[in-house]
Amino acid sequence: MATNEQERSAAHLAERLIGLEGPKEVFLAAGEWMAYRLESDGFRWLNGRTSLERRLDGRLERMRLEGSRWNKAGKLIEFSIASLEVFDEELQAWRRLNADRTVERPGSMEGIVCATSFLDISRETKAIITLPVSRLAAVDRLYEHAREVALPWFRSSEDPEGLAAAVPDALLRPTGFAQDLLELLVSRGLSEEARSLIQRVLALGESHRDSFTEGRDLAINGERPLWHSPQSLGWSSEVLGLI
């Protein structure tokens, strides 16, 4: 049961969302309301990054929100869930200690585990909150959808020991995050789970297998692929001694 303080907080947030007029202010208030609804799941709202974030044991899960470029007071106020991202501090530390066994990434991506555009996993990404009377209901619909789609996506990579079977195929496409997920498993000492992930990728099709072989050849020849290149998984598998 909600406490009086929680009820007052909810009432205050709802009043702000309904009463504000400027598109940016309304958008930020919508983010705060979503954070309130997701509070029991451990998320909090960061105004500066316009994102909902959850931290647990060195893991960061981020849900980025984005206001529409077409927003105009009295005409349109709309926002969407733009992307989902997962970062891991232990993986970041492993990459720094094993720079010769990983690829170059931007500094902000050193701890990346995986990411996706929300549009890649859902067609219900937006909430139209132009009219004050319908704002709460519109944001709540997007919140419910986030619980149904975004939270299971985050959970798929949460347990390293079950990751190889749990992550969606989209993360394993040739320019996806198979290499990043593989390094997460290696950073935890889970070599057999890492090999299971490799086998799952290879089973996805001939193009995956061809890219994997090309990556191994790069490693054998002392070359290094680009991050997110189709050859990166095969390169890592050879360099990390997993095959």
QUIBELKA-V257045 format. One record per residue. OMEGA is omega in degrees with one decimal (NA if undefined). D_CENTER is the distance of its C-alpha to the mean C-alpha in Angstrom with 2 decimals. Layout:
OMEGA_D_CENTER / OMEGA_D_CENTER
This chain:
-178.8_31.19 / 175.5_30.03 / 177.2_32.12 / 179.7_34.12 / 178.9_31.91 / 179.2_28.75 / 178.5_30.71 / 178.7_31.84 / 178.9_28.35 / 179.8_27.13 / -180.0_30.26 / -179.7_29.76 / 179.1_26.19 / 179.0_27.42 / 178.0_30.43 / -178.3_28.47 / -177.9_26.21 / -170.9_29.35 / -178.2_31.65 / -176.2_29.86 / -177.6_30.65 / -177.5_28.90 / -179.2_25.77 / -178.9_23.74 / 179.1_25.07 / 178.3_24.43 / 179.4_20.79 / 177.4_20.28 / 176.9_22.26 / 176.5_20.10 / 177.3_17.03 / 179.9_19.28 / 177.0_20.36 / 178.2_16.94 / 177.1_16.42 / -179.4_19.85 / -178.2_19.09 / -176.7_15.96 / -178.8_17.95 / 176.1_19.10 / 174.7_15.62 / -178.8_15.31 / 173.5_13.38 / -175.4_15.17 / 174.6_15.41 / -176.5_15.53 / -174.6_17.89 / 179.7_17.78 / -173.8_14.12 / -178.0_14.21 / 172.0_11.10 / -173.4_10.86 / 177.8_10.07 / 178.9_11.01 / 177.3_12.65 / 175.1_14.46 / 176.6_16.56 / 179.0_14.92 / 177.3_11.30 / 174.0_9.02 / -175.0_6.19 / 174.8_5.78 / -176.2_6.50 / 175.0_8.57 / -175.1_11.92 / 175.3_14.54 / 179.7_18.26 / 176.3_20.28 / -177.7_22.46 / -178.2_25.30 / 178.3_25.39 / -176.8_28.98 / 178.6_30.73 / -177.9_32.75 / -178.6_31.41 / 168.0_27.67 / -174.4_24.81 / 172.7_21.52 / -177.6_17.82 / 166.8_14.67 / -173.8_11.00 / -174.6_9.98 / 174.6_6.28 / -178.5_2.81 / 175.5_2.05 / 177.2_4.53 / -177.8_8.09 / -176.1_11.43 / 179.9_14.83 / 176.8_16.98 / 177.2_15.36 / 179.2_15.83 / 179.3_19.41 / -179.0_20.04 / 179.0_19.18 / 179.3_21.51 / -176.6_24.20 / -176.3_23.82 / -179.7_23.54 / -178.2_26.05 / 174.9_24.03 / -179.4_20.76 / 178.0_20.14 / 176.0_19.98 / 171.2_16.74 / -178.6_16.63 / -179.2_17.14 / -177.1_13.99 / -176.9_12.08 / -178.5_14.35 / -174.8_12.06 / 173.0_9.02 / 178.9_8.28 / 179.8_5.94 / 176.2_3.93 / 165.6_5.63 / -179.4_8.04 / 178.5_8.68 / 179.0_12.17 / -177.6_11.67 / -178.8_11.30 / 172.4_13.49 / 177.7_16.56 / -172.7_16.69 / -167.2_14.44 / 170.5_17.21 / 175.6_19.64 / -172.9_23.05 / -179.1_24.52 / -176.0_27.63 / -178.9_30.17 / -174.9_30.27 / -176.6_31.67 / -174.3_28.67 / -177.7_25.79 / -178.7_25.16 / -178.9_25.23 / 179.4_22.88 / 179.2_20.20 / 177.0_20.78 / 178.9_20.32 / 176.1_16.84 / 179.9_16.12 / 179.4_17.56 / 177.2_15.56 / 178.0_12.23 / -177.3_13.74 / -173.0_14.74 / -175.0_11.71 / -176.0_8.41 / 174.4_9.85 / 177.2_11.10 / 176.8_7.96 / -176.3_6.78 / -174.9_10.47 / 179.1_10.81 / -174.1_9.93 / -177.8_11.40 / -177.4_14.95 / -175.9_15.73 / 177.1_19.07 / -172.1_17.87 / -173.9_14.82 / 179.9_16.97 / -169.7_17.94 / -173.9_14.95 / -179.4_12.07 / -178.9_12.49 / -176.4_14.75 / 178.8_12.62 / -174.0_10.64 / 178.8_14.23 / -171.5_15.85 / 179.0_17.95 / -177.7_15.79 / -169.8_12.45 / -179.5_11.08 / -179.9_14.09 / -179.2_15.56 / 178.7_12.70 / 177.4_12.59 / 180.0_16.37 / 174.9_16.62 / -179.1_14.72 / 179.0_17.38 / 179.4_20.14 / 178.2_19.31 / -178.8_19.96 / -176.5_23.12 / -175.7_22.08 / -179.1_23.91 / 176.5_24.81 / 177.0_21.32 / 178.3_20.41 / 176.8_23.39 / 177.3_22.35 / 178.2_19.05 / -179.0_21.28 / 178.0_23.63 / 178.8_21.08 / -178.2_19.99 / -179.8_23.70 / -176.8_24.48 / 176.4_22.32 / -175.8_25.08 / -179.1_27.54 / 176.6_25.42 / -178.4_22.97 / 179.0_26.08 / 179.2_27.71 / 179.2_24.79 / 179.1_24.65 / 177.8_28.39 / 179.0_28.17 / 176.4_25.70 / 179.7_28.11 / 177.4_30.93 / -179.0_29.24 / -178.9_28.90 / -179.5_32.50 / 177.5_33.70 / 178.4_32.06 / -176.8_29.66 / -179.3_25.96 / 174.0_23.45 / 173.3_20.87 / -179.5_17.19 / 174.8_15.60 / -179.6_19.19 / -175.9_20.35 / -169.9_22.55 / -179.0_20.11 / 178.9_19.80 / 177.7_23.59 / -179.0_24.17 / -178.5_22.12 / 178.1_23.77 / -176.5_27.15 / -177.8_26.61 / 175.7_25.26 / -176.4_28.18 / 179.7_26.38 / NA_28.78
